[in-house]
Amino acid sequence: MQLEFHQVDAFSNRPFAGNPAMVYRLDSWLSDTLMQQIAAEHNLAETAFVVKEGAVWHIRWFTPVAEVPLCGHATLASAHVLFECYAEPGESIDFICQSGALRVSREAGRLVLDFPVRRTEPCALTAQVEQAMGMPVQALLVLKAPQGIQELLVILPTEAAVRGFRPNLPALAELPGLGVLITAPGERHDFVSRYFAPAIGIDEDPVTGSTHCMLTPYWAERLDKTELSAYQCSARGGELHCRLEGERVKIAGQAVLVASGRLCLNEDVGQG
């Protein structure tokens, strides 16, 4: 069995920047175990699998060690692959995922993600978080899920503090939730951020669309504006254009295809 894959650098207009994602367009679902093994083999932050069911595409995302409920950059990459490699008609693509309905549209040379708002709430700063950060923290917020804390949002005072943060990855991995998002006001952008999720196999994610579903409503309220420019200041870096529209967040960026190929599997490795 051979499966075609495409690697895309999302939130970038040039190769080797932004956030790389692997995309598989499947005729039917593989087993969860096999999709997890494929993601581990590619060893990128996210590998996306899409299957057409009726009029919409169902999408799932896997890190090298776990499936995640929402991923922005790999959704952007998937839309780019469907538009550019498989000639998907129209100017928008509807996706269904664990987190609900998503849409990606082509607008003025960019791809625009239409994602649900993910609202955070203030939380008391704990000694564990302070020790893991190892630097002054202005505030701590959390994104909650039915099973408890899903993400931590740490507010720092300046862009320099975000850029200069040296993560203690074992300590961050011990904190509750999938990952730790740090953010501060930007110097040339409305806000900047970085995201660390060592507990699910991502030491630092280069550019994270889904975290901007948390960041956009937070900074929109703090800055009293609904259109914001954002920069994720990882080593690769990426620029995002965010707009808050009620309970939805529009996140615009570019993408570029950098590689395509085929994964060769034994015939006895089957579908789910």
ZITANOR-V25150 format. One record per residue. N is the residue number from 1. RES is the residue in one letter. PHI is phi as a letter, one per 40 degrees, with the letter a starting at -180 (* if undefined). PSI is psi in whole degrees, 0 to 359 (NA if undefined). Layout:
BEGIN
N/RES/PHI/PSI + N/RES/PHI/PSI
END
This chain:
BEGIN
1/M/*/134 + 2/Q/b/137 + 3/L/b/131 + 4/E/c/135 + 5/F/b/160 + 6/H/b/133 + 7/Q/b/130 + 8/V/b/138 + 9/D/c/111 + 10/A/c/153 + 11/F/f/41 + 12/S/a/151 + 13/N/b/13 + 14/R/a/154 + 15/P/c/155 + 16/F/g/24 + 17/A/b/180 + 18/G/g/212 + 19/N/b/118 + 20/P/c/142 + 21/A/a/147 + 22/M/b/140 + 23/V/b/131 + 24/Y/b/123 + 25/R/c/113 + 26/L/b/153 + 27/D/c/329 + 28/S/a/163 + 29/W/c/141 + 30/L/c/170 + 31/S/c/153 + 32/D/d/319 + 33/T/c/316 + 34/L/c/318 + 35/M/c/321 + 36/Q/c/321 + 37/Q/c/320 + 38/I/c/316 + 39/A/c/320 + 40/A/c/324 + 41/E/c/318 + 42/H/c/328 + 43/N/f/36 + 44/L/c/168 + 45/A/d/320 + 46/E/a/139 + 47/T/b/126 + 48/A/b/142 + 49/F/b/130 + 50/V/b/139 + 51/V/b/131 + 52/K/c/124 + 53/E/b/106 + 54/G/g/230 + 55/A/c/355 + 56/V/b/161 + 57/W/c/128 + 58/H/c/137 + 59/I/b/139 + 60/R/b/150 + 61/W/b/138 + 62/F/b/131 + 63/T/c/179 + 64/P/c/343 + 65/V/b/352 + 66/A/a/154 + 67/E/c/144 + 68/V/b/154 + 69/P/c/342 + 70/L/a/138 + 71/C/a/124 + 72/G/c/309 + 73/H/c/325 + 74/A/c/336 + 75/T/c/317 + 76/L/d/315 + 77/A/c/319 + 78/S/c/317 + 79/A/c/318 + 80/H/d/316 + 81/V/c/315 + 82/L/c/319 + 83/F/c/310 + 84/E/c/328 + 85/C/c/332 + 86/Y/b/9 + 87/A/f/44 + 88/E/d/127 + 89/P/c/164 + 90/G/g/180 + 91/E/b/5 + 92/S/a/156 + 93/I/b/130 + 94/D/c/132 + 95/F/b/152 + 96/I/b/136 + 97/C/a/184 + 98/Q/d/329 + 99/S/c/4 + 100/G/h/206 + 101/A/c/137 + 102/L/b/154 + 103/R/a/142 + 104/V/b/127 + 105/S/b/154 + 106/R/c/122 + 107/E/a/117 + 108/A/f/46 + 109/G/g/5 + 110/R/b/162 + 111/L/b/135 + 112/V/b/118 + 113/L/c/137 + 114/D/b/100 + 115/F/b/158 + 116/P/c/145 + 117/V/c/142 + 118/R/b/100 + 119/R/c/137 + 120/T/b/166 + 121/E/b/147 + 122/P/c/150 + 123/C/a/146 + 124/A/c/135 + 125/L/c/123 + 126/T/c/159 + 127/A/c/325 + 128/Q/c/317 + 129/V/c/315 + 130/E/d/316 + 131/Q/c/320 + 132/A/c/323 + 133/M/c/318 + 134/G/g/24 + 135/M/a/162 + 136/P/c/137 + 137/V/b/132 + 138/Q/c/317 + 139/A/a/160 + 140/L/b/131 + 141/L/b/160 + 142/V/b/148 + 143/L/b/122 + 144/K/b/151 + 145/A/b/169 + 146/P/d/329 + 147/Q/c/3 + 148/G/h/208 + 149/I/c/130 + 150/Q/b/320 + 151/E/a/152 + 152/L/b/135 + 153/L/b/114 + 154/V/b/124 + 155/I/c/124 + 156/L/b/163 + 157/P/c/327 + 158/T/a/162 + 159/E/c/322 + 160/A/c/323 + 161/A/c/320 + 162/V/c/312 + 163/R/c/325 + 164/G/c/356 + 165/F/c/130 + 166/R/b/105 + 167/P/c/136 + 168/N/c/90 + 169/L/c/318 + 170/P/c/321 + 171/A/c/320 + 172/L/c/323 + 173/A/c/337 + 174/E/c/349 + 175/L/c/155 + 176/P/c/151 + 177/G/g/177 + 178/L/c/324 + 179/G/a/179 + 180/V/b/122 + 181/L/b/126 + 182/I/b/145 + 183/T/a/159 + 184/A/a/164 + 185/P/d/144 + 186/G/c/162 + 187/E/c/317 + 188/R/b/355 + 189/H/b/165 + 190/D/c/321 + 191/F/a/160 + 192/V/b/164 + 193/S/a/167 + 194/R/a/155 + 195/Y/b/131 + 196/F/b/130 + 197/A/a/60 + 198/P/c/337 + 199/A/c/337 + 200/I/b/25 + 201/G/g/12 + 202/I/b/102 + 203/D/c/306 + 204/E/a/126 + 205/D/c/130 + 206/P/c/311 + 207/V/a/126 + 208/T/b/107 + 209/G/c/316 + 210/S/c/327 + 211/T/c/337 + 212/H/c/351 + 213/C/c/340 + 214/M/c/315 + 215/L/c/320 + 216/T/c/309 + 217/P/c/326 + 218/Y/c/309 + 219/W/c/331 + 220/A/c/317 + 221/E/c/317 + 222/R/c/323 + 223/L/c/355 + 224/D/f/52 + 225/K/a/153 + 226/T/b/347 + 227/E/b/125 + 228/L/b/145 + 229/S/c/138 + 230/A/b/150 + 231/Y/b/127 + 232/Q/c/111 + 233/C/c/58 + 234/S/c/182 + 235/A/c/321 + 236/R/c/321 + 237/G/g/155 + 238/G/a/144 + 239/E/b/136 + 240/L/b/144 + 241/H/b/116 + 242/C/b/143 + 243/R/a/128 + 244/L/c/124 + 245/E/b/88 + 246/G/g/242 + 247/E/c/20 + 248/R/b/152 + 249/V/b/128 + 250/K/c/126 + 251/I/b/116 + 252/A/b/142 + 253/G/a/177 + 254/Q/b/171 + 255/A/a/153 + 256/V/a/134 + 257/L/c/129 + 258/V/b/341 + 259/A/a/150 + 260/S/a/152 + 261/G/a/191 + 262/R/b/136 + 263/L/c/126 + 264/C/b/123 + 265/L/b/153 + 266/N/c/151 + 267/E/c/336 + 268/D/c/359 + 269/V/c/108 + 270/G/b/190 + 271/Q/c/159 + 272/G/c/NA
END
